[in-house]
Amino acid sequence: MVGSASLLGLDPISIGNLMWAPLLIILMKVVVVFGVGLVATMLMVWFERKAIAGMNNRIGPNKAGPWGLLQTLADGTKLFFKEDLLPERADRFVFRLAPFLAFVPAFLVWSIIPLGGDFSNGKDGLVTWFGHTTRVQLADPPVGILLLLALSSIAVYGIMLAGWSSGSKYPLLGSVRASAQMVSYEAALGLSVATVILLAGTLSTSGIVGHQGNFANWHVISTGVIPFVIFMIAATAEMNRPPFDLVEAEQELVGGFNTEYSGIRFGLFFLAEFMNTITMSGIIVTLFFGGPQGLFDIPGIPGAWEGTLWLIAKIVVFLYIYVWMRATLPRFRYDQLMNLGWKILIPASLGWFMLMAVLRLARDQDWNRGVVVTACIVVLLLCVGILSLANRVSKANREREGAMF
């Protein structure tokens, strides 16, 4: 029973006889994870509007509730009661299903993110609530990172099916461009995650957090920063956030894939974008910045709650960075977007992964580290030169073909 529970990633509290107390604790965690996720999405909409307003020397939301905190609730209520249009040529079932394929995966990812617990000094993050041992996360499957990548890929289907099922050429063009963009950056994102898995030696999210026992072991440092930068850029493109918001480039595509949507279904796409921002910030913190682990102990706060406070603080930092990027960076052209993904990020992430693998093998086999590092630098420079030459030849060919017409 214990082995099967571990294989399925079940909560340790579910091992053995399930009485009322364990069931209530599991139910409480379900309500907290998804309830807080929904409230956090509403607050994220307010935070982004308010922060960008401050950067633009405007006031922002200030009417509904104190400091405009209830503005998102007012907007959601308006969308809920607006007329829900269904295009005549739409595929009715797929048209209704698509918003949920974009919205639900962002929520499900939170079930595998450690939201607290004490991971310092080799501890495994387990806590004791009401006499029962559990984790401050809903589930911890041994293949948690694979589940994360699978859920992040499902959002592509939501956008693609939304454009296809609308029965109009403009949403279809928008969804085709959106799916090409998201699929292109999946490879770089996956390779940067593979570097983290290589060092951590596990696919479990709690295991990855536990591997980052102190600041020097945080993966943003131990992987050499490059995988974090690649993951940050690829995740931004995956979420369709500026400067990669070509999915909804309304100046070009009449709103993109969601042109024919209205009412609450349009609201689900809107909420999915902001929910994905919070979710991806939580993933970045988990993979690269120690998750709930802090830089120092907060006096008077138990380890589990202290971890939750540190997690929230780190996520807020990344949320502000995303808002800052939206307010300051111009949108990429589509050719720039594809060149960045295929010609820079994928080769860089693959090369860095191979470099980290060789260095790890050299350490395990006790090879001469100086010779290994020198050989890696030579190979790396050779690859960069070949890639740069290929890019120049490709650019010259395009310019020559363009001059012919």
C-alpha positions in Angstrom: 0.0 0.0 0.0 2.8 2.4 0.9 4.6 1.7 -2.4 1.5 2.2 -4.5 0.7 5.4 -2.7 4.2 6.7 -3.3 4.0 5.7 -7.0 0.7 7.6 -7.4 2.1 10.7 -5.6 -0.6 10.4 -2.9 -0.5 12.5 0.3 1.4 10.6 3.1 -1.7 11.2 5.2 -3.7 8.9 2.9 -1.5 5.9 3.7 -3.3 3.5 6.1 -6.8 3.8 7.3 -8.6 7.0 6.2 -10.5 8.4 9.0 -12.4 11.7 9.2 -9.4 13.8 10.2 -7.2 12.9 7.2 -10.1 13.2 4.8 -10.9 16.7 6.2 -7.2 17.7 5.9 -7.1 16.6 2.3 -10.4 18.4 1.5 -9.1 21.5 3.2 -5.9 21.4 1.0 -8.0 21.0 -2.2 -10.2 24.0 -1.2 -7.2 26.2 -0.3 -5.1 25.3 -3.4 -7.9 26.0 -5.9 -9.8 28.7 -3.9 -6.6 30.7 -3.2 -5.6 30.2 -6.9 -8.9 31.8 -8.1 -8.6 34.7 -5.6 -4.9 35.2 -6.5 -5.9 35.4 -10.2 -8.4 38.2 -9.4 -5.8 40.1 -7.4 -3.2 39.6 -10.2 -5.5 41.4 -12.7 -5.9 44.3 -10.2 -2.2 44.3 -9.4 -1.2 44.4 -13.1 -3.6 47.2 -13.9 -2.6 49.2 -10.9 1.1 48.8 -11.4 1.0 49.6 -15.1 -1.1 52.7 -14.3 1.5 53.9 -11.9 4.3 53.4 -14.5 2.2 55.3 -17.0 1.4 58.1 -14.5 -2.3 57.1 -14.4 -4.6 56.3 -11.5 -5.9 52.8 -12.5 -8.8 51.0 -10.8 -10.0 53.1 -7.9 -13.9 52.9 -7.8 -15.0 49.3 -6.9 -13.9 48.6 -3.4 -10.9 50.1 -1.5 -8.1 51.0 -3.9 -10.2 49.4 -6.6 -9.6 45.8 -5.3 -13.1 44.7 -6.3 -12.8 45.9 -9.9 -11.9 42.4 -11.2 -15.0 41.0 -9.4 -17.1 43.7 -11.0 -15.7 43.0 -14.4 -16.2 39.2 -13.9 -19.8 39.7 -12.9 -20.4 41.8 -16.0 -18.9 39.2 -18.2 -21.0 36.4 -16.5 -24.2 38.2 -17.4 -23.3 39.4 -20.9 -24.9 37.6 -23.8 -23.0 34.4 -24.7 -22.7 34.4 -28.5 -22.3 31.3 -30.6 -21.3 31.8 -34.2 -23.5 30.1 -36.8 -20.6 28.2 -38.4 -19.0 27.2 -35.2 -18.5 23.6 -34.0 -20.7 24.0 -30.9 -19.1 21.3 -28.6 -15.4 22.2 -29.3 -16.3 26.0 -29.2 -17.6 25.5 -25.6 -14.8 23.1 -24.6 -11.8 25.2 -25.7 -11.9 27.9 -22.9 -11.7 25.1 -20.3 -8.7 23.5 -22.0 -6.9 26.8 -21.6 -8.1 27.6 -18.1 -8.1 24.2 -16.1 -4.5 23.1 -16.7 -3.2 26.3 -15.1 -5.1 25.4 -11.9 -4.1 21.7 -11.9 -0.3 22.6 -11.9 -0.7 24.1 -8.4 -1.5 20.6 -7.1 2.2 19.6 -7.5 3.9 22.8 -6.3 5.2 22.7 -2.7 3.4 25.6 -1.0 5.3 25.4 2.3 7.2 23.1 4.6 10.7 23.0 6.1 13.2 21.8 3.6 16.3 23.3 5.4 19.2 21.1 6.5 18.1 18.0 4.6 14.5 18.0 5.8 11.9 16.7 3.4 9.2 19.3 3.9 6.8 17.1 5.9 4.6 18.8 8.5 2.3 17.6 11.2 -1.3 18.8 11.3 -3.7 17.7 14.0 -1.4 14.7 14.7 -1.1 13.6 11.1 2.0 13.8 8.9 1.4 15.4 5.5 2.9 17.8 2.9 2.0 21.4 2.2 1.0 20.4 -1.4 -1.9 18.4 -2.8 0.1 15.7 -4.5 3.8 14.7 -5.0 4.0 12.2 -7.9 7.4 10.8 -8.7 7.0 12.2 -12.3 5.7 15.6 -11.2 7.8 17.6 -13.7 6.5 15.4 -16.6 3.0 16.2 -15.4 3.9 19.8 -15.3 5.1 19.8 -18.9 2.1 17.8 -20.1 -0.4 20.2 -18.5 1.5 23.2 -19.9 1.1 21.7 -23.4 -2.6 21.2 -23.1 -3.1 25.0 -23.2 -2.0 24.8 -26.9 -5.0 22.7 -27.7 -7.3 25.2 -26.0 -6.1 28.0 -28.2 -5.9 26.0 -31.4 -9.3 24.5 -31.0 -10.8 27.9 -30.1 -9.6 29.4 -33.4 -10.6 26.3 -35.5 -14.1 25.9 -34.0 -15.0 29.5 -34.4 -15.8 29.0 -38.1 -14.0 32.2 -39.1 -10.7 32.8 -40.9 -9.4 35.4 -38.5 -9.5 33.3 -35.4 -8.1 30.3 -37.4 -5.1 32.4 -38.5 -4.6 33.6 -35.0 -4.7 30.1 -33.5 -2.3 28.7 -36.1 0.2 31.4 -35.3 -0.3 30.9 -31.6 0.2 27.2 -31.7 3.4 27.6 -33.8 4.7 30.0 -31.3 3.9 27.9 -28.2 5.2 24.6 -29.8 8.4 26.4 -30.9 9.3 27.4 -27.3 8.3 24.1 -25.7 11.6 22.6 -26.8 13.8 25.2 -25.2 11.6 25.2 -22.0 11.9 21.4 -21.8 15.7 21.4 -22.2 16.2 24.0 -19.5 14.0 21.9 -17.2 16.1 18.8 -18.1 19.2 20.6 -16.8 17.5 21.0 -13.4 16.5 17.4 -13.4 20.1 16.4 -14.2 21.4 18.1 -11.1 18.5 17.2 -8.8 18.3 13.6 -9.9 14.6 13.4 -9.5 11.3 14.3 -11.2 9.5 15.0 -8.0 8.9 18.7 -7.3 9.4 18.2 -3.5 12.6 16.4 -4.3 13.8 19.3 -6.5 13.1 21.7 -3.7 14.8 19.5 -1.2 17.9 19.4 -3.4 18.3 23.1 -3.1 19.1 22.9 0.6 20.9 26.3 0.8 21.4 29.4 -1.2 24.6 28.1 -2.9 22.6 25.0 -4.1 19.7 27.0 -5.6 19.5 25.8 -9.2 19.7 29.3 -10.6 23.3 29.3 -9.3 24.3 25.6 -9.6 23.1 25.4 -13.2 25.0 28.5 -14.2 22.1 31.0 -14.6 21.7 30.2 -18.4 18.9 27.6 -18.0 17.0 30.0 -15.8 17.3 32.8 -18.4 16.2 30.4 -21.1 13.3 29.1 -19.1 12.2 32.6 -18.2 12.1 33.7 -21.9 10.5 30.5 -23.1 7.9 30.6 -20.3 7.0 34.2 -21.3 6.5 33.1 -24.9 4.4 30.1 -23.7 2.1 32.3 -21.7 1.8 34.8 -24.6 2.9 37.6 -22.4 4.5 40.8 -23.8 6.9 41.1 -25.6 5.7 37.8 -27.1 1.9 38.5 -27.2 1.5 37.8 -30.9 -1.3 35.4 -30.1 -3.6 38.3 -29.4 -2.0 40.9 -31.6 -5.3 42.7 -32.2 -3.7 45.3 -34.4 -3.1 42.5 -36.9 -5.6 39.7 -36.2 -8.8 41.4 -35.0 -8.1 40.0 -31.5 -6.6 36.6 -32.6 -8.0 33.2 -31.7 -10.7 34.6 -29.3 -12.3 37.0 -31.7 -15.6 35.2 -31.8 -15.9 34.7 -28.0 -18.0 36.7 -25.7 -19.3 36.7 -22.1 -17.9 34.3 -19.6 -16.1 32.2 -22.2 -14.0 35.2 -23.2 -13.5 35.8 -19.5 -12.1 32.3 -19.1 -9.4 33.0 -21.7 -8.7 36.3 -19.9 -8.4 34.6 -16.5 -6.2 31.8 -18.0 -3.6 34.3 -19.1 -3.3 35.8 -15.6 -3.5 32.4 -13.9 -0.7 31.1 -16.1 1.4 34.1 -15.0 1.0 33.2 -11.4 1.5 29.5 -12.0 4.6 29.9 -14.1 6.1 32.2 -11.4 5.5 29.4 -8.9 7.2 26.9 -11.2 10.2 29.2 -11.7 10.5 29.6 -7.9 10.2 25.9 -7.4 12.8 24.9 -10.0 15.4 27.6 -9.6 14.9 29.6 -6.4 14.5 26.9 -3.7 10.7 27.0 -3.5 9.6 27.6 0.1 13.2 27.8 1.3 14.3 31.2 2.5 17.5 33.2 2.7 17.3 33.5 6.5 15.0 32.5 9.4 12.1 34.8 10.2 11.9 35.1 14.0 8.8 33.8 15.7 7.3 32.0 12.7 7.4 28.1 12.4 9.3 26.5 9.6 6.3 25.4 7.5 4.6 28.8 7.6 7.9 30.6 7.1 8.3 28.6 3.9 4.9 29.7 2.7 5.8 33.4 3.3 9.0 33.0 1.4 7.2 31.3 -1.5 4.7 34.1 -1.7 7.4 36.8 -1.5 9.4 35.2 -4.4 6.3 34.8 -6.5 5.3 38.4 -6.0 8.8 39.5 -7.2 8.4 37.5 -10.5 4.8 38.8 -10.9 6.2 42.4 -10.7 8.9 41.5 -13.3 6.2 40.3 -15.7 4.2 43.4 -15.2 7.3 45.5 -15.7 8.1 43.7 -18.9 4.5 44.3 -20.1 4.8 48.1 -19.5 8.2 48.7 -21.0 9.0 46.2 -23.8 7.7 46.5 -27.4 6.2 43.5 -29.2 8.5 41.3 -31.3 7.9 40.8 -35.0 6.9 37.2 -35.8 10.2 36.5 -37.6 12.1 37.8 -34.6 10.1 35.6 -32.4 10.8 32.4 -34.4 14.5 33.3 -34.9 14.9 33.7 -31.1 13.2 30.4 -30.4 14.8 28.1 -33.0 18.2 29.7 -33.7 19.2 30.9 -30.2 17.2 29.4 -27.3 17.0 25.8 -28.5 20.8 25.5 -29.5 21.8 27.4 -26.3 19.6 25.2 -24.0 20.8 22.0 -25.7 24.4 23.0 -25.6 24.3 24.0 -22.0 22.5 20.7 -21.0 25.3 18.7 -22.7 27.9 20.9 -21.0 26.4 20.2 -17.6 26.1 16.5 -18.3 29.8 16.3 -19.3 30.9 18.2 -16.1 28.8 16.0 -14.0 30.2 12.9 -15.6 33.7 14.3 -15.2 33.1 14.8 -11.5 31.6 11.3 -11.0 34.5 9.6 -13.0 37.2 11.8 -11.4 38.4 13.1 -14.8 40.9 15.9 -15.1 38.7 18.9 -14.6 41.0 21.4 -16.3 41.2 19.3 -19.5 37.4 18.7 -19.5 36.6 22.4 -19.1 39.1 23.4 -21.8 37.6 20.8 -24.2 34.1 22.0 -23.5 35.0 25.6 -24.1 36.6 24.7 -27.4 33.6 22.7 -28.5 31.2 25.4 -27.4 33.1 28.1 -29.3 33.2 25.9 -32.4 29.4 25.3 -32.2 28.7 29.0 -31.7 30.9 29.8 -34.8 29.1 27.2 -36.9 25.7 28.4 -35.8 26.6 32.1 -36.5 27.9 31.2 -40.0 24.7 29.2 -40.7 22.6 32.2 -39.7 24.6 34.6 -41.8 24.3 32.3 -44.9 20.6 31.9 -44.3 20.1 35.7 -44.0 22.1 36.3 -47.2 20.0 33.8 -49.1 16.8 35.4 -47.9 18.0 38.8 -48.9 19.0 37.5 -52.4 15.7 35.8 -52.9 13.9 39.0 -51.8 15.8 41.1 -54.3 14.8 38.8 -57.1 11.1 39.7 -56.5 
